[in-house]
């Protein structure tokens, strides 16, 4: 049974990746990274901004489960669109009302007020993410599921997150798989063959039900992120690898 602290593990994984990213302006530009803000709650959560979309993202801890010596961490991804986006027109009436209420939603940062955070976490959900990490905080498996189309802004965030994680670690997935279940589309990235096999066994997933993804532009960009040439934009604690 693993003794991994899931809260600390996911905080370290996400915050180390984006702290490292901020040292490299050329990589920030290439990935579209604009900003990150932690939410000071007991459970890990962050707001993200990208220069590729006008809205903002909320990524928050959802649940955890032990897998052999690893830990599975489930995260929920929310998107707060601006009024001029297609994603806004598809919101419920209640969600649109929350975005228009300036007492609970800040239009400047396009994110909920701190005191109103709880009002938003049951709405605006666009994807579920899963991370399998080992005792050394190495990523073993990354997966995400969503019923949104490929043109939804959430895919800009997924691209940013995966490239940031790969850039910081210098590693990328070994294999990629896809599962289509009616409207729900899931992608699985295996960073460790053993970790992936243990994940499949733990959740009773038959690998024969998964379609292996052939290399495409998206997968290649994620692989490339692990080997990007980075130029330090500051001096001091910068940790460049050339």
C-alpha positions in Angstrom: 0.0 0.0 0.0 1.4 3.4 -1.0 2.1 6.1 1.6 2.2 8.9 -1.0 0.6 12.2 0.2 -1.7 12.9 -2.8 -2.1 16.6 -1.9 1.6 17.2 -1.7 2.3 15.1 -4.8 0.0 16.9 -7.1 1.0 20.3 -5.7 4.6 19.6 -6.3 4.0 18.1 -9.8 1.9 21.0 -11.1 3.7 23.9 -9.3 7.2 22.7 -10.1 6.3 22.4 -13.8 4.9 25.9 -14.1 7.5 27.5 -11.9 10.1 26.0 -14.2 8.1 27.2 -17.2 8.2 30.8 -15.9 12.0 30.9 -16.1 11.8 30.4 -19.9 10.0 33.1 -21.8 10.4 31.4 -25.2 8.7 28.3 -23.9 5.9 30.3 -22.3 5.3 31.9 -25.6 5.3 28.6 -27.5 2.9 26.9 -25.0 0.6 30.0 -24.7 1.2 30.1 -20.9 -0.1 33.4 -19.4 -0.5 32.9 -15.7 -1.3 30.5 -12.8 -2.7 31.4 -9.3 -3.0 28.8 -6.5 -6.3 28.8 -4.5 -5.5 28.7 -0.8 -7.8 25.9 0.2 -7.1 22.6 1.9 -7.5 20.7 -1.4 -5.1 21.7 -4.2 -6.6 23.9 -6.9 -5.3 26.5 -9.3 -6.6 29.1 -11.8 -4.9 29.2 -15.2 -4.8 31.7 -18.0 -3.6 31.2 -21.6 -3.1 33.7 -24.3 -4.7 31.2 -26.7 -8.2 31.7 -25.2 -10.0 34.6 -23.5 -11.6 32.6 -20.6 -9.9 31.1 -17.6 -9.5 27.6 -16.2 -9.9 26.0 -12.8 -8.0 22.8 -12.1 -8.9 21.2 -8.7 -8.2 18.1 -6.7 -11.1 15.7 -6.8 -10.2 12.3 -5.4 -7.3 9.8 -4.9 -6.7 6.0 -4.9 -3.7 3.9 -4.2 -2.4 1.7 -7.0 0.3 -0.7 -5.7 3.3 1.6 -4.9 1.7 4.5 -6.9 -1.1 7.0 -6.3 -3.9 7.8 -8.6 -5.0 11.5 -8.4 -8.2 12.6 -9.9 -8.6 16.2 -10.9 -11.6 18.2 -12.3 -11.1 20.9 -15.0 -13.5 23.8 -15.2 -13.7 26.6 -17.8 -15.1 30.1 -17.4 -15.7 31.4 -20.9 -16.1 35.1 -21.8 -19.4 36.2 -23.3 -18.1 36.3 -26.8 -17.1 32.6 -27.0 -19.0 29.7 -28.4 -18.5 27.9 -25.1 -20.5 30.7 -23.3 -23.5 30.1 -25.5 -23.6 26.5 -24.4 -23.7 27.2 -20.7 -26.8 26.7 -18.6 -28.9 29.7 -17.5 -27.6 29.2 -13.9 -24.0 29.2 -15.1 -24.5 32.4 -17.1 -26.1 34.0 -14.1 -23.1 33.2 -11.9 -20.7 34.8 -14.5 -22.8 37.9 -14.6 -23.0 38.4 -10.8 -20.1 40.7 -10.0 -20.5 40.0 -6.3 -19.3 36.4 -6.8 -17.4 36.6 -10.1 -14.5 39.0 -10.9 -14.7 40.1 -14.6 -11.2 41.5 -14.5 -9.5 38.2 -13.7 -12.4 36.2 -15.1 -12.4 34.0 -12.0 -14.7 33.5 -9.0 -14.2 35.6 -5.9 -12.4 33.7 -3.1 -15.5 33.7 -0.9 -17.7 32.4 -3.7 -15.4 29.5 -4.8 -17.7 26.8 -3.5 -20.6 28.1 -5.7 -18.6 27.3 -8.8 -17.1 23.9 -8.3 -20.3 22.0 -9.2 -20.6 23.8 -12.5 -18.5 24.7 -15.6 -17.0 21.2 -15.6 -15.4 20.4 -19.0 -13.1 17.5 -18.3 -11.8 15.0 -15.7 -8.0 14.3 -15.5 -6.1 11.5 -13.8 -2.5 11.4 -12.8 -0.6 8.3 -11.6 2.5 9.3 -9.7 5.2 7.2 -7.9 6.9 7.7 -4.6 9.5 10.0 -6.2 6.8 12.1 -7.7 7.4 10.9 -11.2 4.5 10.8 -13.6 3.6 7.3 -14.6 0.2 7.8 -16.4 -1.8 10.8 -17.5 -5.3 10.6 -18.7 -8.2 12.9 -19.5 -11.9 12.4 -20.4 -14.4 14.9 -21.9 -17.5 15.0 -23.9 -16.5 18.4 -25.5 -15.5 18.7 -29.1 -11.9 19.3 -30.2 -12.5 23.0 -30.8 -13.4 23.6 -27.1 -10.9 25.7 -25.2 -10.2 22.9 -22.7 -7.9 21.3 -25.3 -5.7 24.4 -25.2 -5.3 23.9 -21.4 -4.5 20.1 -21.8 -1.9 21.0 -24.4 -0.4 23.5 -22.0 -0.4 21.2 -19.0 1.1 18.2 -20.8 3.8 20.3 -22.4 4.7 22.0 -19.1 5.0 18.7 -17.3 7.1 17.2 -20.1 9.3 20.3 -20.3 10.1 20.3 -16.6 10.7 16.5 -16.4 12.5 16.1 -19.7 10.3 13.0 -20.3 7.3 12.3 -22.5 4.8 9.5 -23.0 6.0 6.1 -24.4 2.6 5.1 -25.8 -0.8 6.8 -26.2 -4.3 5.3 -26.3 -7.8 6.4 -27.0 -11.2 5.1 -25.8 -14.5 6.3 -27.2 -17.6 5.6 -25.0 -20.6 7.2 -26.7 -19.9 10.9 -26.5 -17.2 10.6 -23.8 -13.7 10.6 -25.3 -10.7 9.5 -23.2 -7.0 9.7 -23.9 -4.4 7.7 -22.0 -0.7 8.6 -22.0 1.7 6.0 -20.6 5.0 7.3 -19.2 5.8 3.9 -17.6 4.9 0.5 -19.0 4.7 -1.0 -15.6 2.8 1.9 -14.1 0.3 1.8 -17.0 -0.3 -1.9 -16.6 -0.9 -1.5 -12.9 -3.3 1.3 -13.6 -5.3 -0.8 -16.1 -5.4 -3.7 -13.6 -6.5 -1.5 -10.7 -9.5 0.0 -12.7 -10.3 -3.3 -14.6 -9.6 -1.8 -18.0 -8.9 -4.3 -20.8 -6.1 -2.9 -23.0 -7.7 -4.6 -26.0 -10.6 -2.1 -25.6 -8.2 0.8 -26.2 -7.1 2.1 -29.6 -3.4 2.8 -29.8 -2.9 6.3 -31.2 -0.4 6.7 -34.1 2.0 9.7 -33.9 0.2 12.9 -35.0 1.0 16.6 -34.7 -0.4 16.8 -31.2 1.5 13.8 -29.8 4.7 14.9 -31.5 4.4 18.4 -29.9 4.1 16.8 -26.5 7.1 14.7 -27.2 9.0 17.7 -28.5 8.3 19.6 -25.3 10.5 17.2 -23.3 13.5 18.2 -25.5 12.9 21.9 -26.1 15.9 24.1 -26.2 15.2 26.6 -23.5 16.9 29.9 -22.9 16.9 31.3 -19.3 15.0 34.6 -19.2 16.4 35.5 -15.7 19.5 34.8 -13.7 19.7 33.2 -10.2 17.8 30.0 -9.5 17.2 29.2 -13.2 17.7 25.6 -13.9 18.2 25.3 -17.7 19.2 22.1 -19.4 21.0 22.5 -22.7 
